[in-house]
Amino acid sequence: MTQSEGRPFWQGLCAVLVLGFVAAFGLAPLYFWPATVAAFFLLPNVFRFAHSRRQMLLLGWAFGTAYFAHGLVWIVEPFLVDLERHAWMAPFALLFMSAGLALFWAAAFGAAARLSRTPDGRAWALIATLALAEFARAYVLTGFPWAGLAQVWVDTRAAQMLAWGGPHWVALLSTGAALAAGQLLVSPWSMRRAVLGSLPAVCFVGGGYVSENLQPKTSETGKIVRLIQPNAPQHQKWDPDYVWQFFERQLILTAQGDRPDLIVWPETSVPQWLNNADPLLQQVVVAAGGTPVALGIRRADGPRIFNSLLYLDETGAQASVYDKHHLVPFGEYVPFGDVLAKFGIYGFAANAGQGFSAGIGPALVSMGALGKALPLICYEAVFPQDLNSAPERANFILQITNDAWFGARSGPYQHLAQARMRAIEQGMPLLRAANTGVSAMIDPLGRVTGSLPLGESGALDVSLSAPFPPTVYSRFGDLPIFILIVLTLLTVTLLQGSSHRNK
C-alpha cells in the first residue's frame, strides 16, 4: 500500500482544490508556468485517494473549479459596472462559470478512471481525455476556450509550436509531459516506464527549440499605423457627462503628429449609431487628414442591431463594414432573450430582448495600400478556429476591443495573451486597439513590439510587420490534432487492456 492509499477521500479533494488554484498562476498577468507544471506533475499522486470512478470525477470537478475560479476571477468585473442592478450577481456568475467549465474536466477525469482500472494508468489516460475535454470546451455551445492550458507558454519558446498545431497541440504536449513525469514519481521504476514517462517531455522541450529555429525572420512593411486608446472607463463610457469628452479625445489623438498609413479606433468608439452618425464621421475624416480610419460603431438594420467595424478610406467614404459574428452569450445577446427580458434579464451590452445580431462570419476588409485585414471584434480573438475559417489569407489581423468590461487586473492581460497566440498560429501581425488598453502591435512571432499601458489614454504609431507564409496550423486547423488525440486515446486504451490481461 502506498502512502496515500487508505487515507480519507476528503484529503484528496482538498489537495486538488489547492493544485487547481495554483495551476492558474501560469495565466496572465503572472505567466508563472512552473506553477501549472507543478500542479499537473503532482496530480497523479492524488489519484490514489480516489477509489471509484465517481470519486475520480469529483477530483476532476474540484480541480477544474479551483483553476477556473482563480483564472476567471475577472469575470465579476462586468457586474460591478452597474452596482445597483448587477453587483449581487457577481459571486454567482463566477461560481457558476467556474463550476460549469469544470464539468468538462470532471468528464475527462471520469473517463480516465473508466479507461484504467488502476491509479497507475489514470495519468496516461488523462493526457488524452483532458485534451478531448479542452476541445469540447472550445466548441460546445459556441465555445469558451478562455484560460486554455496553452496560454501559460505565451512568453516562452514553446509558444512557437502554436504555428504547427495550434493551442490543443501545445496543451496536449505540455500537460502530457507533466502528467507522465508525475506518474513516474508514484509508479514502480522500470526502464520501460522511464522511457515512456520522459517521451512527452522530450517532445515538448524539443518541439519548442525546433519550432523557434524554424520560424522565418520578421520584416517590416514600411507602413505606419496609429492605434487610438481613449481610456474610457466602462461606467463612464456612455454617460452623457463624459461621452463627448472621450470622442473629442480620440479626435485630438487622431489629428496629432505626422500622417500614418492607417488610424484605428477601438470597439464602439463612436457614440452614435452608424445610421445617423454622418456628422461625427465627418469630424473623424477631418481629423484624419486623408488617412484611412478603421473604427468601432454600432449599427441598425431594421429591428436587428450589430456590433461593427467601419472602414473609412482616404476620401472619407464608408468603404466597408464588418459585423461581429461570434457574440458573447449573456453579454451581447441572451438565449431566449425576449422571454427573459420580461423578467429584467438582459445582456450587458444589449439594449433589449435578443440583443445584438450576429454577422455572416469571418470576412476580410480591403484597406488600401496595407492590403487585406482580418477583422476581429473583442471576444472573437479567443477562437483560433474562427480565424482558420476566413475566406482567404489576409495581410494582417486587426482587433478592436473594449476591455474596460474586464477590469484592470487579469482580464485585459489574458485577452492580450490570446491575441498574441492568434498571431503565432496564423503567422500574421496583429494590430490591437483597445479602449482602456492594452493597445499593441504584435508581430507574427507573438512578440509585442509596441504598446500603450492599461488605463492610460494615448496614440501609438507602430510599424506594421510583414506576414509570414501560411503556417501549418492556418492550413489544416484543429483536425490533425484531434485525430492525434483520438489515436492517443486508443493507444492508451489498448495498452491498459494489455497490461490488465498480463496481470
PAVO-726173 format. One record per residue (C-alpha): x, y, z. Coordinates in steps of 0.001 Angstrom, whole numbers, plus 500000, padded with zeros to 6 digits. Each point is the difference from the previous one (the first is absolute). Example, Ala and Ser with C-alpha at 12.3 -4.5 7.8 and 13.67 -1.06 7.14 Angstrom:
2
       c1       c2       c3
   512300   495500   507800
   501370   503440   499340
This chain:
503
       c1       c2       c3
   500000   500000   500000
   501351   503464   499065
   500032   502889   502398
   496799   501575   498638
   497945   496798   499808
   497622   499539   502901
   499758   503722   500710
   496586   501720   499998
   498752   501204   496640
   499459   503513   501357
   503762   500422   500291
   500377   499364   496272
   497165   502435   499328
   501763   502713   501998
   503253   499232   498199
   498535   500480   496512
   498303   503239   501047
   503422   501354   500945
   501640   498630   496848
   497306   501459   497753
   500379   503429   501579
   503785   499826   499653
   499800   498890   496356
   498315   503291   499017
   503082   502005   500995
   501370   499063   496579
   497433   502258   498311
   500497   503707   499317
   501006   502319   501489
   502433   497855   502020
   500865   497410   497309
   501543   497874   502775
   499909   496775   497988
   501973   497963   502613
   496893   500171   502213
   497856   498406   497292
   502600   497331   499296
   500368   499230   503711
   496235   499663   500466
   499665   497454   497183
   503194   498245   501097
   498511   499387   503461
   496559   498922   498771
   500813   496275   499501
   500928   499700   503673
   496528   501269   500950
   498259   497460   497763
   500646   497341   502651
   497500   501690   502288
   497226   499102   497526
   498713   496454   500383
   497143   500234   497518
   499179   501636   496699
   497628   502376   501789
   502750   501172   502338
   502358   500482   497070
   497342   502103   498268
   499628   502143   503138
   503765   500521   500115
   499909   501304   496443
   497065   502278   500726
   501684   501453   503103
   503320   500458   498194
   498302   501759   497083
   497767   502171   502190
   502990   501314   501956
   501976   500599   496800
   497234   501894   498208
   498894   501938   503101
   503539   501345   500340
   500663   500447   496277
   496637   501633   499237
   499622   502164   503094
   499859   503025   497675
   496541   498838   498926
   498485   501823   502974
   501100   503353   498521
   497066   500500   497568
   497593   499547   502898
   501647   502865   501864
   499431   502595   497244
   496372   500488   501085
   500176   499137   503688
   496326   500470   500792
   498763   497677   497258
   502681   497349   499688
   502418   499913   502955
   498014   497297   501805
   500514   497686   497006
   503826   500191   500027
   500823   497149   502422
   497364   497763   498426
   501364   500701   496521
   503527   499016   501032
   498761   496903   501817
   497746   498791   497196
   502530   500762   497263
   502906   498254   501736
   497922   497063   501176
   498389   499667   496572
   503277   500025   498081
   501414   497531   502542
   497393   497471   498866
   502082   499483   496849
   503013   499130   502138
   497869   497835   502282
   498923   498002   496965
   503654   499602   499002
   500975   498691   503444
   497013   497664   500060
   500811   498655   496542
   503627   499462   501037
   498818   497936   502977
   497761   497921   497757
   502821   499329   497532
   502441   498976   502737
   499226   497581   502795
   503055   501069   502002
   501239   503374   501291
   503244   499475   498093
   498226   500177   496645
   497750   502956   500717
   502657   502621   499270
   500667   498492   496576
   496318   499876   499154
   499474   503561   501272
   502535   501361   497496
   497593   499127   497200
   496651   500475   501770
   500919   503466   501280
   501095   501029   496506
   496605   498874   498669
   498264   501906   502797
   501849   503173   498993
   498920   499444   496409
   496408   499774   501186
   500381   503160   502087
   501193   501855   496895
   497057   498950   497838
   496914   498946   501999
   497253   502635   500414
   502009   502514   497893
   503092   499188   502105
   501927   501780   502730
   503720   499059   499812
   501104   502862   502255
   502686   498904   502504
   501067   497198   497667
   503008   498040   501185
   502166   501159   497079
   499766   503631   501126
   502571   499552   502768
   502756   499604   497360
   499434   503296   498156
   503232   501549   501308
   502164   496935   499258
   501462   498378   496885
   497395   497252   500373
   497424   502498   498706
   501514   499671   496510
   498537   496486   499821
   496622   501706   499595
   500921   500622   496360
   500230   496242   499439
   497014   498612   501848
   498119   502736   501802
   499063   500244   503684
   498725   496445   500408
   503324   498635   498763
   501984   502064   502497
   497617   499113   502831
   500191   496276   499154
   503793   499961   500085
   500432   502167   503089
   497400   498340   502220
   501087   496615   498662
   503596   500708   501000
   499012   501063   503531
   497555   497139   500593
   502353   497354   498633
   502901   501275   502107
   497751   500136   503046
   498915   496426   499437
   503647   498900   500081
   500170   501444   503503
   497335   497621   501335
   500522   496908   497807
   502480   497180   500542
   503075   500964   498004
   500975   498121   496842
   501879   500842   496841
   496825   499744   497917
   498105   502365   502314
   502928   502436   500017
   500121   500113   496202
   496225   500403   499636
   499841   502562   502792
   502731   502176   498554
   498780   499833   496384
   497335   502778   500264
   502478   502315   501747
   502630   499380   497313
   497428   500720   497278
   498830   503175   501737
   503421   501475   500740
   501452   498898   496675
   496945   501258   498141
   500449   503440   501526
   503625   500253   498930
   499338   498675   496496
   496927   502186   499459
   501856   503134   501071
   502891   499294   497630
   497734   499182   497060
   497999   503222   500198
   500793   502556   497253
   501663   503304   500798
   497687   502940   500529
   500044   502973   497650
   498156   503304   499708
   497577   501253   497348
   501055   503634   500381
   496401   500926   500870
   499176   501928   503166
   496763   499418   501913
   498689   502249   502776
   498114   498231   502812
   497623   502237   501985
   499349   499230   503681
   497495   502449   501573
   499904   498269   503425
   496261   500276   500620
   499075   498087   503194
   496926   497871   499421
   497892   501760   502636
   500645   503318   498184
   500173   498839   496391
   496327   500708   499215
   499413   502624   502694
   498750   503222   498303
   502311   502001   502263
   503073   498210   498624
   499226   498429   496635
   500818   503064   497918
   503226   500580   501921
   501173   496543   498953
   499000   500611   496382
   501830   503346   499949
   503061   498328   501543
   500081   497503   497124
   499769   502811   497448
   502958   501804   501586
   502089   496812   500105
   499089   499312   496368
   501071   503456   498763
   503342   500239   501802
   503400   499521   498387
   500935   498752   496548
   497473   498131   497883
   500172   496167   500339
   498714   497503   497417
   497054   498862   502135
   498287   501163   503194
   498104   497537   502205
   497418   500871   502657
   498779   497330   502455
   496696   498162   500256
   496810   502145   500238
   502114   503153   500003
   497400   502153   498226
   497162   500944   502388
   497217   499906   497405
   498539   497349   497737
   501473   499794   496523
   496578   500770   498552
   500121   503594   501257
   503707   500540   500698
   500927   501925   496826
   500802   503280   501831
   502298   498156   502432
   501661   498004   497253
   500687   503209   498099
   501895   501271   503055
   502025   496782   499976
   500811   500488   496304
   501164   503578   500589
   502157   498964   502971
   501536   497148   497987
   501078   502398   497252
   499759   497515   497121
   501122   496933   501948
   497667   496959   499931
   498318   499218   503321
   498624   496750   501421
   497684   500463   502966
   497437   498204   502124
   496365   501046   499765
   496545   498551   500530
   497530   499859   497156
   496363   499043   499474
   498386   498161   497105
   496289   500137   500605
   499327   498260   503319
   503482   498424   500044
   503029   501677   501569
   503663   499204   499424
   503356   500592   501656
   502043   501141   497024
   503318   501198   498620
   499804   502812   497436
   502821   500747   497564
   500211   503570   498674
   502357   500246   497016
   502355   502880   499211
   497121   501980   498459
   497859   499591   503111
   497561   497633   498272
   498471   497113   501936
   501831   497325   498038
   499270   496874   502094
   498042   498808   503010
   500725   496823   501963
   497461   498662   502508
   501131   497985   502992
   498845   496411   499532
   501162   498192   503174
   497944   501693   502705
   500406   499779   503770
   497185   497942   501582
   498260   501995   502740
   502196   502961   499016
   498892   500983   496512
   497030   497704   499819
   497961   497828   502333
   498671   496613   498885
   496194   500240   500006
   500575   503703   500570
   496466   501207   499284
   498660   497712   502690
   502686   500767   502572
   499694   503742   499322
   496536   499851   501584
   501753   499082   503243
   502575   502790   499692
   502864   497811   498715
   501974   501634   497178
   503446   499681   498482
   502401   502613   501393
   500723   501559   496605
   496555   499379   498543
   497149   502470   500022
   497050   497631   500293
   498732   496537   499298
   502202   497925   497773
   502701   502684   499936
   502518   500131   497174
   499754   497925   496847
   502889   497977   498614
   501724   500896   496741
   500417   497519   497163
   503367   498688   501210
   503727   500599   499565
   500699   502455   497178
   502842   502091   498652
   500049   503781   499621
   502157   501591   497322
   501980   502894   501478
   501723   501579   497037
   503797   499940   499969
   500137   497910   503183
   498264   497090   498282
   497203   497887   501456
   499202   499891   503705
   498317   497198   501902
   497853   501965   502493
   499217   498722   503484
   497751   501785   502442
   500864   499382   503652
   499069   496431   501008
   500552   498659   496473
   503754   499863   500664
   499383   497149   502457
   499102   497487   497265
   502872   498722   497828
   497643   497902   497898
   498153   503131   498863
   503148   501494   498500
   500569   496788   498069
   496510   500391   498523
   500824   503272   498213
   499275   499843   496247
   503627   500765   499067
   503279   500969   501600
   500356   503573   501233
   503068   502224   500285
   499366   500730   503665
   497513   499472   502826
   498178   503034   501390
   498361   499760   503428
   497921   502788   501456
   498811   499448   503548
   498560   501582   503127
   501801   498257   502836
   498586   502466   502509
   497428   497265   500636
   502818   497778   501337
   501226   502366   502717
   503634   500904   500597
   501466   496799   501405
   500329   496687   498183
   497264   500170   497341
   501560   502494   497549
   503389   498284   500212
   498499   496568   499365
   498161   501417   496996
   503276   501428   498698
   501701   496615   500497
   497387   498344   497816
   500478   502617   497289
   503723   499200   500047
   499166   496318   499547
   497856   500760   496944
   502910   501886   498405
   502335   497013   500433
   497413   497488   498808
   499319   501935   496813
   503512   501331   499420
   498535   503479   499639
   500521   503308   501782
   497137   501126   502211
   499007   503612   500629
   498008   500522   503169
   498098   503169   500962
   498473   499707   503479
   497853   502624   501698
   501793   499882   503366
   502946   497866   498846
   502048   498117   499289
   500287   501388   496438
   502908   498336   498252
   501856   498999   496871
   500698   496246   500051
   502371   498472   497459
   499525   496525   498413
   502123   498467   502777
   497530   501244   502610
   502372   502665   501323
   498593   503346   501101
   502123   502525   498070
   498119   503057   501231
   497205   500603   502514
   498079   502520   502073
   499667   499162   503720
   496703   498965   501504
   498001   502898   501402
   501671   502802   498030
   498820   502027   497023
   502245   500581   497031
   500848   499408   496356
   502623   497463   498987
   501669   500050   496584
   501334   496544   499158
   501728   498438   497013
   497905   497236   498459
   501857   496690   499695
   499827   497912   496842
   498158   496661   500198
   501737   496625   499861
   499061   497336   497450
   496928   498016   501103
   500682   497895   503087
   499209   496295   500284
   497241   500823   502468
   498461   502641   497724
   499898   497415   497189
   498593   497011   501857
   498429   501330   503203
   499039   497785   502916
   499109   496801   498118
   503485   498389   499963
   500437   500563   503734
   496517   498690   500708
   500846   496835   498101
   503311   499723   501892
   498196   500325   503331
   497510   497298   499039
   502865   497721   498940
   501752   500736   503299
   496838   499059   501847
   499684   496737   498063
   503666   499187   500658
   499608   500607   503727
   496881   497855   500040
   501755   497115   498243
   503044   500249   502267
   497809   500019   503086
   498096   496966   498758
   503248   498169   499216
   501453   500835   503419
   496877   498741   501735
   500026   496686   498084
   503672   499462   500831
   499209   500298   503670
